[in-house]
Amino acid sequence: MAKKRTIAALDVGSHEITLKIAQLERTGLPLELETVRQTLAIGTDTYRTGEISDETVRELVAVIERMAGKIREYKVTQVFAVATSAIREARNRQVVLDQIDRIFRHPIQVLSNAQERYFHSLATIAHWPPFTDQIKEGTLVLDLGSGSIQVTVFDKGAFLFSQNMRLGALRIRELLSDLERRTADFGRLMEDYISTDLENYRALEPKGTTYKNLVVLGADTSFMKLLAGLAPDQPASLSANQIEAIYRKLLITTPAELSMNYDIPGENASLLLPAAILIQKFIDFTGVKTISMPVASLSDGLLVEMVRLHGHIELSHDPDDDILHAARQMVRRYQSNKRHVQQVEQAAARIFDATRRLHRLGARQRLLLQLASLLHDTGKFINMNHHKIRSYHIILSTEIIGLSDEEQRQVAWVARFYSGTVGYHEPGFEELVPKAQLEVLKLAAILRLADSLDASHRQAVTIEDISMDDDNLFLHISSPEDLTLVQWSFEHKSPLFRTVFGVTPRIKVRRK
């Protein structure tokens, strides 16, 4: 029997470094072999001074060196290593990563916030079975990070909205630490600070959602469960009354007392009050009576992603659907012509699938094409003139959970190049790596064809078939309407396809 592969996930977090080692199974989730954690508040430096101190860097390198030894001990064949906001926001991040690189032979990917939250979602879907049923009703997911929180809303089984706020417990503690000595009621001070940002959230969140569920993620939830007398390493549901009791207890208990009475590490104990305030605020906001607290960490999500890539698991809820739903919410927000962009999306996907031997791109690039198709007209909300430039900026300025920074830039450039002159030498485009530039050109060439087929914005053209020979791509279409405008648009938008692929696109009309 073949020996099972061993994989590992390393999360260099703002407050803790976590290594999870697991064994790939034939199907399903991996078997966890060992978890190693080391508290190191990197974020204390970043959030207070903007960079990581030399002393903290030395400690970080030493921790990762020990974890590298554990990886060698288990003969791990694949490592997914990431860093989050404390390194992402540090001015000296390149220096820090270079020092780690000298002793750790696996590349560390610095995640965008959108990627980080995506992996949390993967972990939740995989490790919290009730989630798929919960989101059939109004569900708010509160993801408590050390540097920020992410608030995501689901309803009717679909993603509705997500907003990031820099209200992570460690960031709040560090920002307000100088004021602690000046007030007799530090808890009230934190509550007032948090309330200000939450007022802004209320102005943005989707209206008309009736909340039935509140799901809270984050390392601090394990200590909340402990304070409620529950097993910290097991998923749990707490009542609103239990959360309020924990909150009241934290208001009158010092971090030192928490450490002494509950064996909570001092660094964690000082973060529980801001975390409890946040949870209490969202209980008040949603009005729910029960709060779900799964065991679903970033490192869990990394392992789930590795298993997905090996094809060993199929999730009950596809997180890629959430990415498309996010784009459709943007279509609604920026009042794009919904029927037009959906028609273009479907046509672009159809052309992409029929031309795989030309472009040789994968499922991920197909998703990016769908996103650009949906979002290419959002800029018209700001100005009808040069709207593709406005669309580009809207896409870049909107956090799309699940996309890396480079993928988001690619989507923006595909939308920008869907018509007009292609600016090969524009500074932002030249900043993409050559592979990403080529992918943008291929996807933009396909999007141009798809958009030209709905030049009238009346969804009057049907693609009946797509065929190819060595020199030509034939789009066999039918329509009950005159196609003069479509043919004119196609002639103007097809040259990029011929330039990129060396194949001439042609329309063949089947009259209805």
Secondary structure, 3 states (H helix, E strand, C coil): CCCCCEEEEEEECCCEEEEEEEECCCCCCCEEEEEEEEECCHHHHHHHHCCCCHHHHHHHHHHHHHHHHHHHHCCCCEEEEEECHHHHCCCCHHHHHHHHHHHCCCCEEECCHHHHHHHHHHHHHHHCCCHHHHCCCEEEEEEECCCCEEEEEEECCEEEEEEEECCCHHHHHHHHHHHHHHCCCHHHHHHHHHHHHHHHHHHHCCCCCCEEEEEEECCHHHHHHHHCCCCCCCCEEEEHHHHHHHHHHHHCCCHHHHHHHHCCCHHHHCCHHHHHHHHHHHHHHHCCCEEEECCCCHHHHHHHHHHHHCCCCCCCCCHHHHHHHHHHHHHHHCCCCHHHHHHHHHHHHHHHHHCHHHHCCCHHHHHHHHHHHHHCCHHHHCCCCCHHHHHHHHHHHCCCCCCCHHHHHHHHHHHHCCCCCCCCCCHHHHCCCHHHHHHHHHHHHHHHHHHHCCCCCCCCCEEEEEEECCCEEEEEEEECCCCHHHHHHHHHHCHHHHHHHCCEEEEEEEEC
